[in-house]
Amino acid sequence: MTNLIKRSAADLSELLADRSVSSVEVTQAHLDQIAAIETGVHAFLHVAGDAALAAAARIDARRAAGEVLGPLAGVPIAIKDVLATIDMPSTAGSRILEGWIPPYDATVVRRVRDAGLIPLGKTNMDEFAMGSSTEFSAYGPTHNPWDFDRIPGGSGGGSAAAVSSFEAPLALGSDTGGSIRQPAAVTGSVGVKPTYGGVSRYGSIALASSLDQVGPVTRTVLDAALLHDVIGGHDPLDSTSLTDTWPSMAAAARAGLADGALKGVRVGVVKELGGDGFQAGVAQRFTETLALLAAAGAEIVEVSAPNFEYAIAAYYLILPAEASSNLARFDSVRFGIRVNPEDGPLTSERVMAATRDAGFGPEVKRRIILGTYALSAGYYDAYYGSAQKVRTLIQRDFDAAFAKVDVLVSPSAPTTAFKFGEKMADPMAMYLNDVTTIPANLAGIPGMSLPMGLAPEDGLPVGLQIMAPAKMDARLYSFGAAVEALLEASWGHTLLSQAPELAPKEITEGAV
């Protein structure tokens, strides 16, 4: 069973297809791993258990009957709690949605079910995806499998931790400013933010509608591509969904493994996504990766994106403004909990105020206040309007860069995983964790994080971010698979094979 949980989704697919192993066996192995280590990791808010085994048994019966199934049929998957699931609670990590079970599945959830994947449960996250550490979950933080005293990234730390601790071979995440890529970087996993509109957002509990994007969290680039092929494509239920016909991402990833795949590829290094504020070990591994790429025949080109300097400022006006609008729906009437005021009349305004005070955490309240102010009369043009103009300038910087190069690269995060509590008292320090990932969200282009080694000073994972032009997700996978193979050949092993073996551990009071 230990061997099964260490297998990639692609490997499990082959084993399931030739019936060397059953989906029930694979699912049970992952449920056993969850039971063994979940007290220490806390990646899940809900575990499907018997429902997952029943779904696996149905897939085994269909396969035994000779039905032709999809490549990932029978493979387990974890689902970020921001995605609506008809049979499991969907809380977005917030008390205000505690116990809420939606009447429908998110489109991506429906697609993974239709493809025969087995939902293992719902993963932990910063409340309403607001955070970079999972410390803002109303249900307690997730712990990094490399070091339980450190954060797993955020907002999707639960999905990244589940994959990197071998509780699940695949997971779904969402990325508003780096919430797939930054957790992937600090846990040694692979995370992809697709082109905006390339994967449906229908049924994803909205944070910032012009920035949010659902994507895969996996242990290999090929696994991410296989999952992307399942969840991607046009959805008439999502008004922002692109109608383009997309190539196979799995085929693109496999093409990247061909000899000479990196020869002649123009790789842009963004001058503004490095330098001061980057941990020495992160910068060292990035420099070493560039040297490997050059030795493999890639052309390294420095490019400048001068307006990236304003990306964080623009993002933290656009996101709170859109969040304050989206979260207005949580009014104690339509969704989630209802809290009555302790005294005085039960007017709708007072019930709503009491409910939102009890149901929302401090980071959500902070961003709602910021966003409401930015959208208020007399300030809209000065703040939100100006931020949107900066967004256009950032998009033009990307256009100019991609006229010179095929892909752009940078570190996925400026540091390795920091310790719990280290940045809680300083919101700006927390926000700067997304300095390299935010520009891709503002421009709507695809981005990927994959492991590029361990930082020498602390032995923790470091991520390489790859960005491609909008709608060129296949290029991202082809290049990403080539880089992954190049790095692993230089190491002689996969990065996660170096992760510490996890044993059951209770989190003691005061540990976070």
C-alpha positions as CSV (number, residue, x, y, z in Angstrom):
1,M,0.0,0.0,0.0
2,T,2.9,2.3,0.7
3,N,4.1,1.7,-2.8
4,L,0.7,2.7,-4.2
5,I,0.6,6.1,-2.5
6,K,4.0,7.0,-3.8
7,R,3.0,6.3,-7.4
8,S,2.2,9.2,-9.8
9,A,-1.3,9.5,-11.1
10,A,0.1,8.5,-14.6
11,D,1.5,5.3,-13.1
12,L,-1.7,4.5,-11.2
13,S,-3.6,5.0,-14.4
14,E,-1.6,2.3,-16.1
15,L,-1.9,-0.1,-13.2
16,L,-5.7,0.4,-13.1
17,A,-6.1,0.1,-16.8
18,D,-4.4,-3.3,-16.9
19,R,-6.2,-4.3,-13.7
20,S,-3.0,-4.9,-11.8
21,V,-4.7,-3.1,-9.0
22,S,-8.2,-2.0,-8.2
23,S,-9.5,1.5,-7.6
24,V,-10.8,0.3,-4.2
25,E,-7.2,-0.8,-3.3
26,V,-5.7,2.5,-4.4
27,T,-8.4,4.6,-2.7
28,Q,-8.1,2.5,0.6
29,A,-4.3,3.0,0.5
30,H,-4.8,6.8,0.4
31,L,-7.5,6.8,3.1
32,D,-5.1,4.7,5.3
33,Q,-2.4,7.4,4.8
34,I,-4.8,10.1,5.7
35,A,-5.8,8.2,8.8
36,A,-2.2,7.7,9.8
37,I,-0.8,11.3,9.4
38,E,-3.8,13.7,9.2
39,T,-3.5,14.7,12.9
40,G,-0.2,16.2,12.1
41,V,-0.8,17.5,8.6
42,H,-4.4,18.7,8.8
43,A,-4.8,18.9,5.1
44,F,-8.5,17.9,5.0
45,L,-11.6,19.6,6.4
46,H,-13.7,16.6,5.3
47,V,-12.8,13.1,4.3
48,A,-15.2,11.2,2.1
49,G,-14.3,7.7,3.6
50,D,-17.1,5.2,2.7
51,A,-18.4,7.4,-0.1
52,A,-15.0,7.4,-1.7
53,L,-14.7,3.6,-1.5
54,A,-18.2,3.2,-2.9
55,A,-17.3,5.4,-5.9
56,A,-14.1,3.4,-6.4
57,A,-16.1,0.1,-6.3
58,R,-18.4,1.5,-9.0
59,I,-15.4,2.3,-11.2
60,D,-14.0,-1.2,-10.7
61,A,-17.4,-2.7,-11.7
62,R,-17.5,-0.6,-14.9
63,R,-14.0,-1.6,-15.8
64,A,-14.7,-5.3,-15.1
65,A,-17.8,-5.1,-17.4
66,G,-15.5,-4.0,-20.2
67,E,-16.4,-0.3,-20.3
68,V,-13.8,1.9,-21.8
69,L,-12.9,4.5,-19.2
70,G,-10.9,7.7,-19.2
71,P,-7.2,7.7,-18.4
72,L,-7.6,8.9,-14.8
73,A,-10.7,6.7,-14.0
74,G,-10.2,5.2,-10.5
75,V,-7.5,7.6,-9.4
76,P,-8.3,9.5,-6.1
77,I,-8.3,13.3,-6.0
78,A,-8.6,15.9,-3.2
79,I,-10.8,19.0,-3.7
80,K,-10.1,22.4,-2.3
81,D,-13.0,23.5,-0.1
82,V,-13.6,26.6,-2.3
83,L,-15.3,24.3,-4.8
84,A,-19.0,23.3,-4.4
85,T,-19.7,19.6,-3.9
86,I,-23.2,18.3,-3.7
87,D,-22.3,15.5,-1.2
88,M,-19.8,17.2,1.1
89,P,-19.7,20.4,3.1
90,S,-18.3,23.4,1.2
91,T,-17.1,26.1,3.7
92,A,-14.3,28.0,1.9
93,G,-12.5,27.7,5.2
94,S,-15.0,30.0,6.9
95,R,-17.3,29.7,9.9
96,I,-20.0,31.6,8.1
97,L,-20.4,28.6,5.8
98,E,-20.0,25.9,8.4
99,G,-21.9,22.8,7.5
100,W,-23.2,24.2,4.2
101,I,-23.8,21.5,1.6
102,P,-24.4,22.9,-1.9
103,P,-27.3,21.7,-4.1
104,Y,-24.9,21.2,-7.0
105,D,-21.3,20.4,-8.0
106,A,-18.9,22.9,-9.4
107,T,-18.3,22.2,-13.1
108,V,-14.7,21.0,-12.4
109,V,-16.0,18.7,-9.7
110,R,-18.6,17.3,-12.1
111,R,-16.0,16.8,-14.7
112,V,-13.7,14.8,-12.4
113,R,-16.6,12.7,-11.3
114,D,-17.7,12.1,-14.9
115,A,-14.1,11.1,-15.8
116,G,-14.2,8.5,-13.0
117,L,-11.8,10.1,-10.5
118,I,-12.5,9.4,-6.8
119,P,-13.0,12.4,-4.5
120,L,-11.2,11.7,-1.2
121,G,-12.5,14.9,0.5
122,K,-12.2,18.6,0.9
123,T,-8.9,20.3,1.7
124,N,-8.2,23.1,4.1
125,M,-7.6,26.7,2.9
126,D,-7.3,30.3,4.1
127,E,-10.8,31.7,4.7
128,F,-12.3,32.6,1.3
129,A,-8.8,32.1,-0.2
130,M,-7.5,35.2,1.6
131,G,-4.0,34.4,2.7
132,S,-0.6,33.0,1.8
133,S,-0.1,30.5,4.7
134,T,-3.4,28.7,5.5
135,E,-3.1,30.3,9.0
136,F,-6.4,32.2,8.2
137,S,-8.5,29.0,8.0
138,A,-11.3,29.2,10.5
139,Y,-10.6,25.5,11.2
140,G,-6.9,25.7,12.1
141,P,-3.8,25.7,9.9
142,T,-2.5,23.0,7.7
143,H,1.1,22.0,8.4
144,N,3.9,21.7,5.9
145,P,4.9,18.0,5.5
146,W,8.6,19.0,5.3
147,D,8.4,20.6,8.7
148,F,5.2,20.6,10.8
149,D,6.3,23.9,12.4
150,R,6.1,25.7,9.0
151,I,3.3,26.9,6.8
152,P,2.3,25.0,3.6
153,G,1.6,28.1,1.7
154,G,-1.8,29.6,0.9
155,S,-4.5,29.9,0.3
156,G,-4.4,26.4,-1.0
157,G,-2.1,24.9,1.6
158,G,-4.4,21.9,2.2
159,S,-4.3,20.7,-1.4
160,A,-0.5,21.1,-1.7
161,A,0.1,19.4,1.6
162,A,-2.3,16.5,0.8
163,V,-0.3,15.8,-2.5
164,S,3.2,16.3,-1.0
165,S,2.4,14.1,2.0
166,F,1.0,11.3,-0.3
167,E,-2.5,11.6,1.1
168,A,-3.7,12.1,-2.5
169,P,-2.0,11.8,-5.9
170,L,-4.0,14.7,-7.4
171,A,-5.8,17.8,-6.0
172,L,-7.8,20.7,-7.3
173,G,-6.9,24.2,-6.2
174,S,-7.7,27.8,-7.1
175,D,-5.3,30.6,-7.8
176,T,-6.2,34.3,-7.3
177,G,-2.7,35.7,-6.8
178,G,-0.6,32.6,-6.4
179,S,-2.7,30.3,-4.3
180,I,-1.8,27.2,-6.3
181,R,1.8,28.1,-7.3
182,Q,3.1,29.4,-3.9
183,P,1.9,26.4,-1.9
184,A,3.4,24.1,-4.6
185,A,6.7,25.9,-4.2
186,V,7.0,25.5,-0.5
187,T,5.8,21.9,-0.4
188,G,7.8,20.5,-3.3
189,S,4.8,19.8,-5.5
190,V,3.6,21.0,-9.0
191,G,0.9,23.6,-9.3
192,V,-0.6,25.2,-12.4
193,K,-2.8,28.3,-12.9
194,P,-4.3,27.9,-16.3
195,T,-5.1,30.8,-18.7
196,Y,-8.0,32.9,-17.3
197,G,-11.2,31.4,-18.7
198,G,-9.5,28.1,-19.7
199,V,-11.0,26.2,-16.8
200,S,-14.6,26.9,-15.5
201,R,-15.1,28.9,-12.4
202,Y,-18.8,27.9,-12.1
203,G,-19.3,26.6,-8.5
204,S,-16.0,28.1,-7.2
205,I,-16.9,30.3,-4.3
206,A,-15.8,33.7,-5.6
207,L,-13.0,35.8,-4.1
208,A,-12.1,38.2,-6.9
209,S,-13.9,37.2,-10.1
210,S,-11.5,38.8,-12.5
211,L,-8.5,37.0,-10.9
212,D,-9.7,33.6,-9.7
213,Q,-8.7,30.5,-11.7
214,V,-9.1,26.8,-10.8
215,G,-6.2,24.5,-11.6
216,P,-4.4,21.3,-10.8
217,V,-2.1,20.4,-7.9
218,T,0.1,17.3,-8.4
219,R,3.5,15.7,-7.9
220,T,4.6,15.7,-11.6
221,V,4.0,17.9,-14.6
222,L,2.5,15.0,-16.6
223,D,0.0,14.4,-13.8
224,A,-1.0,18.1,-13.9
225,A,-1.5,17.9,-17.6
226,L,-3.6,14.8,-17.4
227,L,-5.9,16.5,-14.8
228,H,-6.0,19.7,-16.8
229,D,-7.3,17.8,-19.8
230,V,-10.2,16.6,-17.6
231,I,-11.2,19.9,-16.1
232,G,-10.4,22.3,-19.0
233,G,-12.6,23.5,-21.9
234,H,-15.6,25.7,-22.4
235,D,-18.4,25.8,-19.9
236,P,-21.7,27.6,-20.9
237,L,-22.4,28.0,-17.2
238,D,-19.4,30.3,-16.8
239,S,-19.8,33.6,-18.6
240,T,-16.0,34.2,-18.6
241,S,-15.2,30.7,-20.1
242,L,-13.2,30.8,-23.3
243,T,-14.7,29.0,-26.3
244,D,-11.4,28.0,-27.8
245,T,-10.6,24.4,-28.7
246,W,-7.6,23.4,-26.6
247,P,-4.9,20.9,-27.5
248,S,-4.1,17.9,-25.2
249,M,-1.9,19.1,-22.3
250,A,-0.8,15.6,-21.6
251,A,0.4,15.2,-25.2
252,A,2.3,18.5,-24.8
253,A,3.9,17.3,-21.6
254,R,5.0,14.1,-23.2
255,A,6.4,16.0,-26.2
256,G,8.6,18.0,-23.7
257,L,10.4,14.7,-22.8
258,A,11.8,14.3,-26.3
259,D,15.5,14.7,-26.7
260,G,16.5,18.3,-27.5
261,A,13.2,19.7,-26.4
262,L,15.0,22.7,-24.7
263,K,17.3,23.5,-27.6
264,G,16.7,27.0,-29.0
265,V,13.9,27.8,-26.5
266,R,14.1,31.5,-25.6
267,V,13.8,31.7,-21.8
268,G,13.1,35.2,-20.4
269,V,14.3,36.1,-16.9
270,V,12.3,39.0,-15.5
271,K,14.6,41.5,-13.9
272,E,11.9,42.8,-11.6
273,L,11.1,39.4,-10.1
274,G,14.4,38.9,-8.2
275,G,17.0,40.7,-6.2
276,D,16.5,42.3,-2.8
277,G,14.1,40.4,-0.5
278,F,14.8,37.0,-2.0
279,Q,16.3,34.3,0.2
280,A,19.9,33.4,-0.7
281,G,19.1,29.7,-1.2
282,V,16.1,30.6,-3.5
283,A,18.4,32.8,-5.6
284,Q,21.1,30.2,-5.7
285,R,18.8,27.4,-6.9
286,F,17.3,29.7,-9.5
287,T,20.8,30.6,-10.9
288,E,21.7,26.9,-11.0
289,T,18.5,26.1,-12.9
290,L,19.3,28.8,-15.5
291,A,22.7,27.3,-15.9
292,L,21.3,23.8,-16.6
293,L,18.8,25.3,-19.1
294,A,21.7,27.1,-20.9
295,A,23.7,23.9,-21.0
296,A,20.7,22.1,-22.5
297,G,20.6,24.5,-25.4
298,A,18.1,27.1,-24.1
299,E,18.8,30.8,-24.8
300,I,18.6,32.8,-21.6
301,V,17.4,36.4,-22.1
302,E,17.0,39.1,-19.5
303,V,13.8,41.1,-19.9
304,S,12.4,44.0,-18.1
305,A,8.8,44.5,-17.0
306,P,8.9,47.9,-15.3
307,N,5.3,48.1,-14.3
308,F,5.6,44.9,-12.2
309,E,6.8,47.2,-9.5
310,Y,3.2,48.3,-9.0
311,A,1.6,44.8,-9.3
312,I,1.1,44.2,-5.5
313,A,-0.4,47.7,-5.0
314,A,-2.8,47.2,-7.9
315,Y,-3.7,43.7,-6.8
316,Y,-4.5,44.7,-3.2
317,L,-6.9,47.3,-4.5
318,I,-8.6,45.1,-7.2
319,L,-8.9,42.0,-5.0
320,P,-10.5,43.6,-1.9
321,A,-12.8,45.6,-4.1
322,E,-14.1,42.6,-5.9
323,A,-14.1,40.5,-2.6
324,S,-16.2,43.1,-0.8
325,S,-18.8,42.8,-3.6
326,N,-18.7,39.0,-3.8
327,L,-18.9,38.5,0.0
328,A,-22.0,40.8,0.3
329,R,-24.1,37.7,-0.5
330,F,-23.3,36.2,2.9
331,D,-26.1,38.1,4.7
332,S,-27.5,35.5,7.2
333,V,-30.4,34.8,4.9
334,R,-29.3,32.8,1.8
335,F,-26.2,30.8,3.0
336,G,-24.6,29.5,6.1
337,I,-25.0,30.3,9.7
338,R,-27.3,32.9,11.3
339,V,-26.4,34.7,14.5
340,N,-28.9,36.8,16.4
341,P,-27.7,39.9,18.3
342,E,-27.5,39.5,22.0
343,D,-30.0,42.3,22.8
344,G,-32.2,44.7,21.0
345,P,-34.6,44.2,18.1
346,L,-34.1,41.5,15.5
347,T,-33.9,43.6,12.4
348,S,-32.4,42.2,9.2
349,E,-29.5,44.7,9.4
350,R,-28.6,43.8,13.0
351,V,-28.9,40.0,12.4
352,M,-26.7,40.4,9.3
353,A,-24.1,42.4,11.3
354,A,-24.0,39.9,14.1
355,T,-23.7,37.0,11.6
356,R,-20.9,38.6,9.7
357,D,-19.1,39.6,12.8
358,A,-19.2,36.0,14.1
359,G,-18.7,34.2,10.8
360,F,-15.9,36.2,9.2
361,G,-12.3,36.1,10.4
362,P,-9.9,39.0,10.8
363,E,-8.3,38.9,7.3
364,V,-11.7,38.7,5.6
365,K,-12.9,41.7,7.6
366,R,-9.8,43.6,6.8
367,R,-10.2,43.1,3.0
368,I,-13.9,43.8,3.0
369,I,-13.2,47.2,4.7
370,L,-10.4,48.0,2.3
371,G,-12.5,47.0,-0.7
372,T,-15.6,48.8,0.3
373,Y,-13.5,52.0,0.8
374,A,-11.9,51.6,-2.6
375,L,-15.3,51.4,-4.2
376,S,-17.0,54.2,-2.3
377,A,-18.2,57.3,-3.9
378,G,-15.4,59.7,-4.7
379,Y,-12.7,57.1,-4.4
380,Y,-13.6,54.6,-7.2
381,D,-11.6,56.3,-9.9
382,A,-8.7,57.2,-7.6
383,Y,-8.2,53.6,-6.3
384,Y,-10.0,50.8,-8.2
385,G,-10.0,52.6,-11.5
386,S,-6.3,53.5,-11.2
387,A,-5.5,49.9,-10.3
388,Q,-7.2,48.7,-13.4
389,K,-5.0,51.1,-15.5
390,V,-1.9,49.6,-13.9
391,R,-3.2,46.2,-14.7
392,T,-3.3,47.2,-18.4
393,L,0.3,48.4,-18.2
394,I,1.3,45.0,-16.7
395,Q,-0.4,43.2,-19.5
396,R,1.5,45.3,-22.0
397,D,4.8,44.5,-20.2
398,F,4.0,40.8,-20.7
399,D,3.1,41.4,-24.4
400,A,6.5,43.1,-24.9
401,A,8.4,40.3,-23.1
402,F,6.7,37.5,-25.0
403,A,7.6,39.3,-28.3
404,K,11.2,38.5,-27.3
405,V,11.0,35.1,-25.6
406,D,8.9,31.9,-25.6
407,V,8.5,31.6,-21.8
408,L,9.3,33.6,-18.7
409,V,10.8,32.2,-15.5
410,S,11.3,33.4,-11.9
411,P,11.3,31.9,-8.5
412,S,7.8,30.9,-7.5
413,A,8.2,32.6,-4.1
414,P,10.9,34.8,-2.5
415,T,11.5,32.5,0.4
416,T,11.0,28.9,1.5
417,A,8.2,28.1,4.0
418,F,8.3,30.3,7.0
419,K,7.4,29.4,10.6
420,F,3.8,29.7,11.9
421,G,3.1,33.1,13.4
422,E,6.2,34.7,11.8
423,K,4.2,37.1,9.6
424,M,0.7,37.1,11.1
425,A,1.2,40.5,12.8
426,D,2.5,42.1,9.6
427,P,0.0,41.9,6.7
428,M,2.3,43.6,4.3
429,A,5.1,41.0,4.9
430,M,2.5,38.3,4.3
431,Y,1.3,39.9,1.1
432,L,4.8,40.1,-0.3
433,N,4.9,36.3,-0.5
434,D,3.0,36.6,-3.7
435,V,5.3,39.2,-5.3
436,T,6.3,36.9,-8.2
437,T,2.9,35.2,-8.8
438,I,0.5,38.1,-8.8
439,P,1.5,39.6,-12.2
440,A,0.3,36.4,-14.0
441,N,-3.2,36.7,-12.4
442,L,-3.4,40.4,-13.3
443,A,-2.7,39.6,-17.0
444,G,-4.7,36.3,-17.1
445,I,-1.8,34.3,-18.5
446,P,-0.9,30.7,-17.4
447,G,1.7,30.0,-14.8
448,M,3.3,26.9,-13.3
449,S,5.4,26.1,-10.3
450,L,7.6,23.0,-10.2
451,P,10.4,22.0,-7.7
452,M,13.9,23.3,-8.5
453,G,15.7,21.9,-5.4
454,L,16.1,22.5,-1.7
455,A,17.5,25.7,-0.2
456,P,21.0,24.9,1.3
457,E,20.4,27.0,4.4
458,D,17.2,25.2,5.6
459,G,16.7,22.1,3.4
460,L,13.3,23.2,2.3
461,P,11.8,23.1,-1.2
462,V,12.2,26.0,-3.7
463,G,9.9,26.5,-6.7
464,L,10.5,27.6,-10.2
465,Q,7.8,29.6,-11.8
466,I,7.2,29.3,-15.6
467,M,4.8,31.7,-17.4
468,A,3.6,31.5,-21.0
469,P,1.4,33.8,-23.2
470,A,-2.3,33.6,-22.8
471,K,-3.9,30.4,-24.2
472,M,-0.4,28.9,-24.6
473,D,-0.9,26.5,-21.7
474,A,0.4,23.6,-23.9
475,R,3.7,25.5,-24.2
476,L,3.8,25.7,-20.4
477,Y,3.4,21.9,-20.0
478,S,5.9,21.1,-22.8
479,F,8.6,23.3,-21.3
480,G,7.7,22.4,-17.7
481,A,8.1,18.7,-18.4
482,A,11.4,19.2,-20.1
483,V,12.7,21.3,-17.1
484,E,11.4,18.8,-14.6
485,A,13.2,15.9,-16.4
486,L,16.4,18.0,-16.6
487,L,16.4,18.8,-12.9
488,E,15.6,15.3,-11.8
489,A,18.4,13.9,-14.0
490,S,20.8,16.3,-12.4
491,W,19.7,15.3,-8.9
492,G,19.4,11.6,-9.6
493,H,16.0,11.5,-7.9
494,T,12.7,13.3,-7.5
495,L,12.5,16.1,-4.9
496,L,9.7,14.5,-2.9
497,S,11.7,11.3,-2.5
498,Q,13.9,13.4,-0.2
499,A,11.0,14.5,2.0
500,P,11.0,13.3,5.6
501,E,8.9,10.1,6.4
502,L,5.8,11.2,8.2
503,A,4.6,9.4,11.3
504,P,1.4,10.1,13.3
505,K,1.8,13.2,15.4
506,E,-0.5,15.1,17.6
507,I,-0.2,18.9,17.3
508,T,0.3,20.1,20.9
509,E,-1.4,23.2,22.3
510,G,0.6,26.3,21.5
511,A,2.4,24.7,18.5
512,V,0.9,27.3,16.1
